[in-house]
Amino acid sequence: MAVLMRDLLVLRIAEDRQAGDLLVNLGRQDSLRLLSSAASEAGLRHSLEAVLSAQDLLRRNVNPQLLVEDLMLELAACWQGTGRAKG
């Protein structure tokens, strides 16, 4: 999931010519372009950070069900442009 978020962020911030060369999921470029245009750069950055944080917490034996629920809420907030404050 982190690689997907990374590709979305690359498409959002990179020049069109360069973006294709930097993608990991090159075969999904059209779908990724559509998705990346639907979110802000800040939202995509926050989404990537949320996924990386979730991966780290999973390695620390956090309850997987709670972790996924929190991640889904976090991603939904990022894509709606609200973001959730971490406390």
C-alpha positions in Angstrom: 0.0 0.0 0.0 2.9 2.3 0.7 4.2 1.8 -2.8 0.8 2.8 -4.2 0.7 5.9 -2.2 4.2 6.7 -3.2 3.3 6.4 -6.9 0.3 8.6 -6.4 2.4 11.3 -4.8 5.0 11.0 -7.6 2.3 11.6 -10.2 1.0 14.5 -8.3 4.3 16.4 -7.9 6.5 15.2 -10.8 6.6 16.6 -14.2 4.6 14.5 -16.7 7.7 13.5 -18.6 9.5 12.3 -15.5 6.6 10.7 -13.6 6.3 7.6 -15.8 10.0 6.8 -15.3 9.7 7.0 -11.5 6.6 4.8 -11.1 6.8 1.3 -9.6 3.3 0.3 -10.8 3.9 1.4 -14.4 1.2 -0.9 -15.8 -1.4 1.0 -13.7 -0.3 4.5 -14.8 -3.7 5.6 -16.2 -5.6 4.6 -13.1 -2.9 6.1 -10.8 -3.1 9.4 -12.7 -6.9 9.5 -12.2 -6.6 8.8 -8.5 -3.7 11.3 -8.0 -5.7 14.1 -9.5 -8.5 13.5 -7.0 -6.4 14.3 -4.0 -4.2 17.2 -2.8 -0.5 16.9 -2.5 -0.8 17.4 1.2 -3.5 14.7 1.4 -1.3 12.2 -0.5 1.7 13.0 1.7 -0.4 12.5 4.8 -1.8 9.2 3.4 1.7 7.9 2.7 2.8 8.9 6.3 -0.3 7.1 7.7 0.5 3.9 5.8 4.1 3.9 6.8 3.1 4.5 10.5 0.6 1.7 10.3 3.3 -0.7 9.0 5.6 0.3 11.8 2.8 -0.2 14.4 2.0 -3.6 12.9 5.6 -4.7 13.4 5.2 -3.6 17.1 2.3 -6.0 17.5 -0.5 -3.5 17.7 -3.9 -5.1 17.4 -4.3 -5.5 13.6 -8.1 -4.9 13.5 -7.8 -1.7 15.4 -4.9 -0.6 13.3 -6.7 -1.2 10.0 -9.8 0.6 11.3 -7.7 3.6 12.3 -5.9 3.6 9.0 -9.1 3.5 7.0 -10.4 6.5 9.0 -7.1 8.3 8.5 -7.1 7.7 4.8 -10.7 8.7 4.4 -9.9 12.0 6.2 -6.9 12.6 4.0 -8.9 12.1 0.8 -11.6 14.4 2.0 -9.0 17.0 2.7 -9.7 17.2 6.5 -6.8 15.1 7.9 -7.0 13.9 11.5 -4.8 15.3 14.1 -2.6 12.7 15.8 -2.6 13.0 19.6 
